[in-house]
Amino acid sequence: MACNHHQLRLCHSVRSSIASLSSPLLPIRLTLSSRTLASTPIRVGSPSVSATCFTWDDVVRISDSQYSSRHSSDLQGFFEKIRVCNRGLEKQSDFLPFVIEDQTVGYIHKGFFDDHLKRFSNVFIFTQDNSHIMLHPVLRTPNERTRAVGDVVKCLGEELIPAISCCIILWGTGVFLAGTCSSSLFWDKERNGQKYLWIGKRSQVKPTYPGMLDHLVAGGLPHGIACKENVMKECEEEAGIPRSMSKEAVPVGAVSYGDIDGYRYKRDVLFCYDLKLPEDFIPRNQDGEVESFRLIPVSQVADVVRRTHFFKSNCSLVIIDFLFRHGYIGPDSLGYLELLQSLRSRDCS
């Protein structure tokens, strides 16, 4: 069967997000680049810093008090980050529900189905009224479905469907076996009246958002593993956090968003956790996905989110949620309720 190439496509992914606490301000180097906004210069005062190449010194300079303190109640930069994650939603009508066992597990672009999936009639089929797309009824078990869709993915290739985007799963069910993406935020306890966040730099060789600022830990939420267990697994793999520490992670809620980019419709739920780390803890990456870490005051992290695109885009949502929960964004700020609501405005069930 011949395979051709076009663009990427849909997915409904369920994401875990973790926030955690520790103590010492430890100088750890980090550099960053942005994939999604690579051509956008970010101006701080007179000098400009490219979103593709900057250092920790740039991060510190951007959050310097001479630029940030007088703008601490300005929420517009936070609204912008939420808009970045929720782009293209006016094009939802271009997508058809992808339904398995009467449950919508994702959305597939009509054009992508016509151009690429329609010929795989032994795997994907239209319903009689053409209102949604299903898997062929002969594919009865999660293993059969996973294998069949996996064969289609291999045929279409990485250019059309990058492996990181091949996530089709309904959280809490066994209709399909697939990995999904997650992100994690870890924060530090007070020191000299300030709280600190551990920030990581993604590896430059990661296929998505290489080199961007990230939470301390990030990882997938695979089928068959509980969120808390996955938190502990990823803590150990990405930051060397032993289970004796990570077991104390506390679930604190979730944020959600929807992003349409061409044939891709990404619907994410980010499960958020707080974890306090010991004062003498120093993170050490174990799986090669993080280049370095740095501990930064929360107020400075807030200004980096507000003023730049240095963070991987959905990390900003988790950090904004953290700022609400810990009193860094208060009800006296103009747009408080609207910003709070926008963190959970997408129905990703």
N, C-alpha and C positions, 0 to 999 in steps of 0.2 A: 504494500500500500504506500503510495507516494505521500510524502509529508512536505508541506510548504510552511512559510514563515510570515508572521505579521507582528502583532503586538502582544502584550500580556493581557490577562483577563481577571476575572472576579476572585474574591474569596471572602468567606465569613470566618474571621479568626477570633478566638477568645484569648485575651491576654491577661497575664498576671502582672501586677505591679506591686512593688514592695518598697516601703519606706523604713529606714532604720537609723538608730541612734548610736553614736560612739562618743569619744571625748577629745583627744589631743589634736591640735592644729599642726599637721605634719606636712612639710613642703615636699610634694611629689609632683614631678613634671608631667605636663600634658600638652599635646598639640592637637589641632582640630581642623577638619574640612567639612564643607557642606555639599551634599550631592544635589539636593532639591533646589537650593537657592545659590548655586555655585557662582552665578554671574552677578550677584547682588553685593555691592560694596556696603559695608556697615560703618557709618561715620560716628565718631565720638570726638566732639570738639572739632578741631581742624584736621587731625590726621584721619585717614580712612584705613579700615582693616578689612581685607577680603574675607568672605565667608568660606573660602577654600583653603586659606593658609593663615593660621594665627597661633600664638603661643599662650602659655599661661599668663605671661606678662600682659598680653592684650586683654585677657579675661579680667585680670585684676584692675587694669586701667579703666576698662569700661564700667566697672562697678565702683570706681572710686567715688568717695562721698561728694566731691565737688560737682559731679554730674548727677548723682542719684538722690541725695537727701531731699532736695526741693521738689522731686517728682515722685515721692514715695506713694502718694495717693492717686497717681495717674494710672488708670487701668487699661488704657488704649493698647499698650504693647501686649497685654495679656489677651485682649479680645482678638488681636491680630493672629496670635499663635493658635487660637481656637478656630479662626477662619481658615488658616492654612490646613488644619486637619480635617475640616469639613467642606472642602471645595467640591464643586461640580455636582452638588446634590440636586440641582434643577434638571439634571439629565437622568434621573432615576427611571423615567418612563422608557428609556432605551434598553432597560434590563428586564429579563423575565425571571420569576422565582425558580430556583432549582430545588425541587421537592423530593424528599425521600421518606417513605412511610408516613405520608401526609404531614410532614414537617418541613418547613422552609429552612434549608441549611446554607443557602447562599443565593447569589444572583448571577446570571450569565447574560452578557451583552448579546442582543439579537443579531447584530452583525457578526460577532465572533462565532456564534452558533452556526449561522448560515455559511460563513467562509471556511470554518475549520472543524466544527464538531458534528455537523450534520451527516457527514459521510461515515462517522462511527456509529451507524445505526444499531449495531449490536451492543452499544453501551449507552448512548444518549437518545432519547425519544421525546417528541412533543406529546402533550395530552391531546385528546380529541378536539377540544375547543381551542387549542394553541395558546392557552393562557399561561402555561408554565412548562418547564422541562423536567423530565424524570430520568432515572436510570432504567434500563431495560428490566422488565420483571423477572427475567431469568437470573438476574444477579440478586440473590436472596439474602446472603450473609454479608456482614461487614468485611470479611476477608475477601470474598468474591468481588465486592464493589471496589475495594481498595486496589486489588490487583488489576481489575479492568481499567479503572481510571488511570492507574499508574502506567499502564501500557500506552494509553493515549498521550499522557504527558511526555513519555519518552519519545514517542513518534513526533510530536509537535516540536519538541526540543526546547532548550533553555532560552532561546531568543524570544519565543512566543510565550512560554509559561516558565519563568524562573522558578527554581525549586523552592525559594523562600515564599512564593506566592501560591503554591499548590496546596492550600489548606482548605479543605471542605469538611466541616465538622459541626455538629450541633452539640454544644456543651451539655454534659450530663446524660447523653444518650449513646447508644452504640450503633447508630445508623451508618457510620462511616469511620474508618480508622485513619487518622491523619494527625500530623503535628501542627501546632499553631504557635504564634509568636507571643512573647510576653516581655514586659520590662519591669525594672525594679528600682525603687528609690530607697536609699538608706541615709539616715540623718544622725547627727551627733548631739549629745546632751549639752547643756549650757556650760560655757566657760567664760568667766569674766562677764557674766550677764548676757552672753550671746549663745545661740545654737548654731551648730555647724552641720553641713551636709557633705558626705563623701560623694565625689563626682568621678566618673571614669571616662576615659577616652577610648572609643571603639578602635579596634585594630584597623589599620589602613588596608588590609587584605580582605576584610569582610565584604560580602557581595552587596550589602545594603548599608547606606549611610556610613561609609568608611571614614574613620577619623573624627566623627562628631562627638560632642559631649553627650554623656549618657548617665543613667543611674549607676550605682555601684555594681548591681547585679542585674542580668537580664537572661531570659531563657524561655524555652517553649513549654507549652502546657499540653503534653501528649495525651492521647486517649488512654484511659485506664489508670491514671495517677491523680490523686487528690491534689488540690491547690497547695495545701500546707506542705505536703510531702515534696511537691515540686519546688516550692520555695527553698526548702532545706537542701535539696539536690543542687539547685543552681547556685545557692550561696557558697557551697563547697567548691563547685567547679569554677566559678568565675572570680571569687574573691578569697578563697581559702578560709571561709567562715565555717568552723566546725558545727556539727549538729547540736552540740551542747549549748551553743549560742543561738543558732538560727531557730531552734525550737521555740524560742521566746517571741518570735515574730507575731504581731497582733493584727488580724484583719481589721481594716478601718473603712471599708467601703469600696466603691468602684467608680470609674468614669467611662464614658463611651463616646464614640465619634464615627462618622461615615465619610469616606473619601472616594470620589470618582475621578479617575484619571484615564481617559481613553476607554479601553475595554475592561479596565480593572475597577471593581467596586469593593472597597475594603470596608468592612464593618467590624469594629473592634470594641471589645469590653476589656478594660484594664482593672484587674483586681488589685487593690492597694493594701499594703501591710506596713506597719511601723516596727522597727527593730532597734533596740538600744544595744550598742556595742561597747565593750570595755574601753577604758581610757587608753590603755596601752596597745590596743589592737591596730595592726597595720595590714590592709588588704593586699593579697598577692594572687594575681590571676593564675589559674591552673590550666585553662583550655586554649589559651592563645587568642581569645576573642577581645581582650582588653589590653591596651598598650600600657596604661599607667593610671594612677589615681591621685586625687588631691582633695584635701579637706578644706572647705570654704564656708565662711559664715553664711547663714541662710539669707540674710539681707542682701548680700552680694550676689548670691545665686539668683535671687528674685530679680535683680537688676539686669543680670545677663540674659535671663529669659525675656524680660520686658524690652530690652534694647537691641538684642541681636538674634540671629538665627544659628547660633553656634550649637544649640542642643538639637539632637534628633527630635523631629517635630512632636511626636506623641509623648515624649518625655516631659515636654513643657506642660501638658495637661495634668500629669500626675503631680508635678511640682506646684502648679497653681492650686490644685486641690489641697496639697499640703499647706500652702500659705493660708488658705481659708481656715483649715482645721487648727492651725497653731497661732492664729490671730495676727498674721502679717498683712492680711487684707481684711478691713473692717467695714461695718455697715455704713460708716460715714463717707466712704468713697463713692463717687458718682458711678452708677452702673453696677453696684454690688450685687443686687439680686439677679440681674440679667446675666452677669458673668457666672455666678454660681449655678444658675439653671443651665447655662450653655455647656457645662461640663458633663451633663447627663441628658442631653437633648436627643440623642439618637437611640432608637429602639433597636437594640442588637440582640434581642431574644431569639 
